Amino acid sequence: MGRNGRGKARLTPVNPVGKNSGTAGLWTNTQAFAEGFAGESDGGRAARRRAEELGTETISPGVASVLTLLARTVKARASVEIGTGTGVSAAALLDGMDPDGVLTSIDPDADDQNVAREVLTAAGIPSRRARLITGQPLLVLPKLSDSAYDLVHVDGDPLEYVEYVAQGERLLRPGGVFVMHHALWNGLVADDRNEDDEPLIIREALVAVQESGAFTTALLPIGDGLLVAVRN
């Protein structure tokens, strides 16, 4: 086991998005192999088990490893997360952040946040490092300081993604990273004939990121799609 509690890379394909996501059929064995390659922290695995027990959808192992990588790359000391869930992404972010870094995680579901708190505490993460706020993200985010954060991770209500882009632009310092999960929404975002609410709004959010002029972007076909954008 590595320094951060990570096990050896899996050498067999894994379900990249969990049994509750309904998107596993989109993935080849090669993609599944890549998803499970980096392994996951003890806290991340515990949070994933709780999500499966509760039937809660969560990020894939590959997305979790990218979050850890990005947090470590920018040496994140202050991060914001929209969508706590059972703590899978929180564990991944905290694993990569500065040892004294603080994650502010916002979610309207108090029950999920209670589970996340239990998981993070069991993983040895001090409560001062995980600031869990129960509330509607669009009411909480405006109260956070401008240009004060190193990383913003979005995994909330896709119908609010355009607003989250605007908040991310405001919250991030130059060089900070904006990360948006579900950026491909079960493969439907790429089909411009599909006008369902979620893929339509996500497309609008992707366009908003590109047209803002504030970000350098990449769209990664990992998990359910991951937009990564660096604040210029």
Backbone hydrogen bonds in HBPLUS format (Angstrom, degrees):
<---DONOR---> <-ACCEPTOR-->    atom                        ^
c    i                          cat <-CA-CA->   ^        H-A-AA   ^      H-
h    n   atom  resd res      DA  || num        DHA   H-A  angle D-A-AA Bond
n    s   type  num  typ     dist DA aas  dist angle  dist       angle   num
A0002-GLY N   A0006-ARG O   2.76 MM   4  5.12 159.4  1.80 152.5 155.6     1
A0005-GLY N   A0002-GLY O   3.18 MM   3  5.39 158.1  2.23 118.1 115.8     2
A0021-SER N   A0018-GLY O   3.24 MM   3  5.82 173.5  2.24 122.2 123.1     3
A0026-LEU N   A0023-THR O   3.03 MM   3  5.76 167.4  2.04 124.9 128.9     4
A0027-TRP N   A0024-ALA O   3.09 MM   3  5.68 169.2  2.10 122.5 125.5     5
A0032-ALA N   A0028-THR O   2.95 MM   4  6.23 159.8  1.99 151.7 158.0     6
A0033-PHE N   A0029-ASN O   2.81 MM   4  5.99 151.7  1.89 145.9 153.6     7
A0034-ALA N   A0030-THR O   3.01 MM   4  6.29 159.3  2.05 148.4 153.2     8
A0035-GLU N   A0031-GLN O   2.89 MM   4  6.14 151.7  1.97 146.5 154.9     9
A0036-GLY N   A0032-ALA O   3.18 MM   4  6.44 149.7  2.27 146.2 152.1    10
A0037-PHE N   A0034-ALA O   3.28 MM   3  5.09 158.8  2.33 100.2 106.5    11
A0045-ARG N   A0041-SER O   2.96 MM   4  6.28 160.3  2.00 154.9 159.6    12
A0046-ALA N   A0042-ASP O   2.97 MM   4  6.19 158.2  2.02 148.8 155.0    13
A0047-ALA N   A0043-GLY O   2.94 MM   4  6.12 159.1  1.98 147.6 153.3    14
A0048-ARG N   A0044-GLY O   2.92 MM   4  6.11 150.1  2.01 144.4 153.0    15
A0049-ARG N   A0045-ARG O   2.96 MM   4  6.21 155.6  2.02 147.8 153.8    16
A0050-ARG N   A0046-ALA O   3.09 MM   4  6.38 157.6  2.14 147.3 152.9    17
A0051-ALA N   A0047-ALA O   2.99 MM   4  6.24 150.5  2.08 142.7 151.0    18
A0052-GLU N   A0048-ARG O   2.99 MM   4  6.29 156.7  2.04 150.5 156.0    19
A0053-GLU N   A0049-ARG O   2.95 MM   4  6.24 155.2  2.02 147.8 155.0    20
A0054-LEU N   A0050-ARG O   3.00 MM   4  6.19 149.1  2.09 145.3 153.0    21
A0055-GLY N   A0051-ALA O   2.89 MM   4  5.89 112.2  2.36 137.3 154.2    22
A0056-THR N   A0051-ALA O   2.81 MM   5  4.79 156.0  1.86 147.7 147.8    23
A0055-GLY N   A0052-GLU O   3.26 MM   3  4.98 149.3  2.36  93.3 102.3    24
A0064-ALA N   A0060-SER O   2.99 MM   4  6.30 160.5  2.03 152.4 158.2    25
A0065-SER N   A0061-PRO O   2.97 MM   4  6.26 153.7  2.04 147.0 153.5    26
A0066-VAL N   A0062-GLY O   3.06 MM   4  6.36 147.9  2.17 143.1 151.7    27
A0067-LEU N   A0063-VAL O   2.94 MM   4  6.27 156.4  2.00 154.4 160.6    28
A0068-THR N   A0064-ALA O   3.07 MM   4  6.39 159.7  2.11 150.6 155.5    29
A0069-LEU N   A0065-SER O   2.99 MM   4  6.16 159.9  2.03 143.2 149.1    30
A0070-LEU N   A0066-VAL O   2.85 MM   4  6.06 164.9  1.87 156.0 159.1    31
A0071-ALA N   A0067-LEU O   2.97 MM   4  6.09 164.8  1.99 150.4 154.8    32
A0072-ARG N   A0068-THR O   3.01 MM   4  6.19 155.6  2.07 148.0 154.6    33
A0073-THR N   A0069-LEU O   2.84 MM   4  6.01 151.5  1.92 146.9 155.8    34
A0074-VAL N   A0070-LEU O   3.09 MM   4  6.31 160.1  2.13 154.3 156.4    35
A0076-ALA N   A0071-ALA O   2.96 MM   5  5.23 168.8  1.98 157.1 159.8    36
A0075-LYS N   A0072-ARG O   3.13 MM   3  4.81 150.7  2.22  94.6 103.3    37
A0098-ASP N   A0076-ALA O   2.83 MM  22  5.80 169.9  1.84 154.1 157.5    38
A0102-VAL N   A0077-ARG O   2.82 MM  25  6.06 155.0  1.88 147.1 143.8    39
A0150-ASP N   A0078-ALA O   2.79 MM  72  5.67 163.2  1.82 161.8 166.4    40
A0079-SER N   A0102-VAL O   3.12 MM  23  6.54 159.9  2.17 152.8 156.7    41
A0104-THR N   A0079-SER O   2.86 MM  25  6.16 169.6  1.87 152.4 155.1    42
A0080-VAL N   A0151-LEU O   2.90 MM  71  6.36 155.2  1.96 152.2 160.2    43
A0153-HIS N   A0080-VAL O   2.81 MM  73  6.25 161.9  1.84 157.7 163.1    44
A0081-GLU N   A0104-THR O   2.75 MM  23  6.12 153.5  1.82 158.5 159.5    45
A0106-ILE N   A0081-GLU O   2.85 MM  25  6.17 163.8  1.88 157.9 160.9    46
A0082-ILE N   A0153-HIS O   2.81 MM  71  6.22 158.9  1.86 164.9 172.1    47
A0155-ASP N   A0082-ILE O   2.77 MM  73  5.63 148.1  1.87 153.3 162.8    48
A0083-GLY N   A0106-ILE O   2.77 MM  23  5.77 161.3  1.81 164.6 171.0    49
A0087-GLY N   A0084-THR O   3.17 MM   3  5.68 148.1  2.28 138.8 139.4    50
A0091-ALA N   A0087-GLY O   2.91 MM   4  5.92 162.2  1.95 145.2 149.2    51
A0092-ALA N   A0088-VAL O   3.12 MM   4  6.38 153.8  2.19 141.6 149.0    52
A0093-LEU N   A0089-SER O   2.88 MM   4  6.08 164.0  1.90 153.0 156.5    53
A0094-LEU N   A0090-ALA O   2.92 MM   4  6.06 172.5  1.93 155.9 158.3    54
A0095-ASP N   A0091-ALA O   2.99 MM   4  6.01 141.7  2.14 138.8 148.8    55
A0096-GLY N   A0093-LEU O   3.02 MM   3  5.40 139.2  2.19 105.6 116.7    56
A0097-MET N   A0093-LEU O   2.97 MM   4  6.15 131.6  2.22 145.6 160.2    57
A0101-GLY N   A0098-ASP O   2.72 MM   3  4.80 164.5  1.75 116.3 121.0    58
A0103-LEU N   A0129-ARG O   2.81 MM  26  6.02 170.3  1.82 154.8 154.0    59
A0131-ARG N   A0103-LEU O   2.72 MM  28  5.90 157.3  1.77 164.7 171.2    60
A0105-SER N   A0131-ARG O   2.89 MM  26  6.13 155.3  1.95 142.6 150.4    61
A0133-ILE N   A0105-SER O   2.81 MM  28  6.08 168.7  1.82 160.5 164.3    62
A0107-ASP N   A0133-ILE O   3.10 MM  26  6.56 155.4  2.16 160.7 166.0    63
A0135-GLY N   A0107-ASP O   2.99 MM  28  5.72 149.6  2.08 111.5 121.0    64
A0113-GLN N   A0109-ASP O   3.22 MM   4  6.48 160.8  2.26 146.2 151.9    65
A0114-ASN N   A0110-ALA O   2.90 MM   4  6.15 144.9  2.03 145.6 154.9    66
A0115-VAL N   A0111-ASP O   3.16 MM   4  6.51 153.7  2.24 147.1 153.3    67
A0116-ALA N   A0112-ASP O   2.88 MM   4  6.23 160.6  1.91 152.5 158.4    68
A0117-ARG N   A0113-GLN O   2.85 MM   4  6.06 157.5  1.90 147.8 153.4    69
A0118-GLU N   A0114-ASN O   3.08 MM   4  6.32 158.4  2.12 144.4 149.8    70
A0119-VAL N   A0115-VAL O   2.93 MM   4  6.22 162.3  1.96 156.4 161.1    71
A0120-LEU N   A0116-ALA O   2.90 MM   4  6.08 169.2  1.91 157.3 159.9    72
A0121-THR N   A0117-ARG O   2.93 MM   4  5.99 159.8  1.97 149.4 155.2    73
A0122-ALA N   A0118-GLU O   2.95 MM   4  6.10 160.4  1.99 147.5 153.0    74
A0123-ALA N   A0119-VAL O   3.03 MM   4  6.25 134.4  2.24 139.2 151.6    75
A0125-ILE N   A0120-LEU O   3.02 MM   5  5.47 162.7  2.05 159.5 154.6    76
A0124-GLY N   A0121-THR O   2.97 MM   3  5.19 159.5  2.01 109.0 114.2    77
A0129-ARG N   A0126-PRO O   2.97 MM   3  5.62 156.5  2.02 118.0 125.0    78
A0130-ALA N   A0127-SER O   3.21 MM   3  5.32 147.9  2.32 102.8 111.7    79
A0139-LEU N   A0136-GLN O   2.90 MM   3  5.45 154.7  1.97 119.4 127.8    80
A0140-VAL N   A0136-GLN O   3.10 MM   4  6.36 145.7  2.22 150.2 160.3    81
A0140-VAL N   A0137-PRO O   3.11 MM   3  5.02 121.5  2.47  93.5 108.5    82
A0141-LEU N   A0137-PRO O   2.81 MM   4  5.72 176.2  1.81 161.7 163.0    83
A0143-LYS N   A0140-VAL O   2.95 MM   3  5.60 154.1  2.02 121.8 130.0    84
A0144-LEU N   A0141-LEU O   2.96 MM   3  5.45 166.1  1.98 120.9 125.5    85
A0147-SER N   A0170-ARG O   2.88 MM  23  6.12 169.3  1.89 145.7 148.7    86
A0148-ALA N   A0171-LEU O   2.92 MM  23  5.94 113.0  2.38 141.1 152.1    87
A0149-TYR N   A0171-LEU O   3.12 MM  22  5.90 155.9  2.18 155.1 154.3    88
A0173-ARG N   A0149-TYR O   3.03 MM  24  5.87 157.2  2.08 161.3 156.6    89
A0177-VAL N   A0150-ASP O   2.92 MM  27  6.34 154.4  1.98 142.4 143.6    90
A0152-VAL N   A0177-VAL O   2.86 MM  25  6.35 155.3  1.92 161.3 167.5    91
A0179-VAL N   A0152-VAL O   2.80 MM  27  6.12 160.9  1.84 168.1 172.0    92
A0154-VAL N   A0179-VAL O   2.73 MM  25  6.07 160.6  1.77 159.2 166.1    93
A0181-HIS N   A0154-VAL O   2.90 MM  27  6.07 172.6  1.91 171.6 170.5    94
A0160-GLU N   A0157-ASP O   2.93 MM   3  5.59 164.7  1.95 123.4 127.8    95
A0161-TYR N   A0158-PRO O   3.19 MM   3  5.09 167.6  2.20 109.1 109.8    96
A0164-TYR N   A0160-GLU O   3.04 MM   4  6.35 148.6  2.14 147.9 157.8    97
A0165-VAL N   A0161-TYR O   2.96 MM   4  6.25 146.2  2.08 148.5 156.3    98
A0166-ALA N   A0162-VAL O   3.34 MM   4  6.72 158.5  2.39 145.5 149.4    99
A0167-GLN N   A0163-GLU O   3.02 MM   4  6.33 157.2  2.07 148.1 154.6   100
A0168-GLY N   A0164-TYR O   2.78 MM   4  5.94 156.7  1.83 148.1 154.8   101
A0169-GLU N   A0165-VAL O   2.97 MM   4  6.22 160.0  2.01 152.7 157.3   102
A0170-ARG N   A0166-ALA O   3.20 MM   4  6.42 150.6  2.29 140.2 147.7   103
A0171-LEU N   A0167-GLN O   2.87 MM   4  6.05 157.4  1.92 153.3 159.7   104
A0172-LEU N   A0168-GLY O   3.07 MM   4  6.00 155.5  2.13 153.4 156.7   105
A0176-GLY N   A0173-ARG O   2.90 MM   3  5.24 157.2  1.96 135.6 136.6   106
A0175-GLY N   A0231-ARG O   2.74 MM  56  5.05 166.4  1.76 142.2 147.0   107
A0231-ARG N   A0176-GLY O   2.73 MM  55  5.29 171.1  1.74 162.5 165.7   108
A0178-PHE N   A0229-ALA O   2.70 MM  51  5.03 171.4  1.70 160.3 163.3   109
A0229-ALA N   A0178-PHE O   2.83 MM  51  5.03 152.1  1.91 152.5 158.8   110
A0180-MET N   A0227-LEU O   2.90 MM  47  4.98 157.4  1.95 139.9 146.8   111
A0227-LEU N   A0180-MET O   2.96 MM  47  4.98 168.4  1.97 145.8 145.7   112
A0183-ALA N   A0225-GLY O   3.01 MM  42  4.56 156.5  2.06 119.1 114.2   113
A0184-LEU N   A0224-ASP O   2.99 MM  40  5.72 154.3  2.05 146.3 144.2   114
A0187-GLY N   A0184-LEU O   2.99 MM   3  5.23 122.1  2.33 107.1 123.0   115
A0189-VAL N   A0184-LEU O   3.22 MM   5  5.03 173.5  2.22 135.2 133.5   116
A0188-LEU N   A0185-TRP O   2.92 MM   3  5.62 169.0  1.93 126.4 129.0   117
A0191-ASP N   A0188-LEU O   3.12 MM   3  5.30 150.6  2.21 103.8 112.6   118
A0194-ASN N   A0191-ASP O   2.91 MM   3  5.61 159.6  1.96 121.5 127.7   119
A0200-LEU N   A0196-ASP O   3.08 MM   4  5.99 156.3  2.14 155.6 163.1   120
A0201-ILE N   A0197-ASP O   2.93 MM   4  6.08 165.7  1.95 157.0 160.1   121
A0202-ILE N   A0198-GLU O   2.94 MM   4  6.09 163.3  1.97 158.3 163.6   122
A0203-ARG N   A0199-PRO O   2.94 MM   4  6.05 155.8  2.00 142.7 148.9   123
A0204-GLU N   A0200-LEU O   3.11 MM   4  6.42 155.3  2.17 142.2 149.0   124
A0205-ALA N   A0201-ILE O   2.87 MM   4  6.21 146.8  1.98 146.1 155.7   125
A0206-LEU N   A0202-ILE O   2.90 MM   4  6.21 155.9  1.95 152.5 158.6   126
A0207-VAL N   A0203-ARG O   2.94 MM   4  6.23 158.9  1.98 153.1 158.8   127
A0208-ALA N   A0204-GLU O   2.88 MM   4  6.07 151.6  1.96 142.0 150.4   128
A0209-VAL N   A0205-ALA O   3.01 MM   4  6.30 152.2  2.09 148.0 154.1   129
A0210-GLN N   A0206-LEU O   3.09 MM   4  6.37 163.8  2.12 148.0 152.0   130
A0211-GLU N   A0207-VAL O   2.80 MM   4  5.93 162.5  1.83 157.5 162.2   131
A0212-SER N   A0208-ALA O   3.02 MM   4  5.83 124.3  2.35 136.7 147.3   132
A0232-ASN N   A0214-ALA O   2.67 MM  18  5.32 173.5  1.68 148.5 150.9   133
A0216-THR N   A0230-VAL O   2.90 MM  14  5.14 148.7  2.00 140.2 150.2   134
A0230-VAL N   A0216-THR O   2.80 MM  14  5.14 159.3  1.84 150.4 152.1   135
A0218-ALA N   A0228-VAL O   2.81 MM  10  5.34 135.2  2.01 156.1 168.8   136
A0228-VAL N   A0218-ALA O   2.87 MM  10  5.34 175.2  1.87 167.0 168.3   137
A0220-LEU N   A0226-LEU O   2.81 MM   6  5.07 175.7  1.81 149.6 148.5   138
A0226-LEU N   A0220-LEU O   2.91 MM   6  5.07 164.3  1.93 151.7 156.2   139
A0225-GLY N   A0222-ILE O   2.77 MM   3  5.07 152.5  1.85 128.0 136.7   140
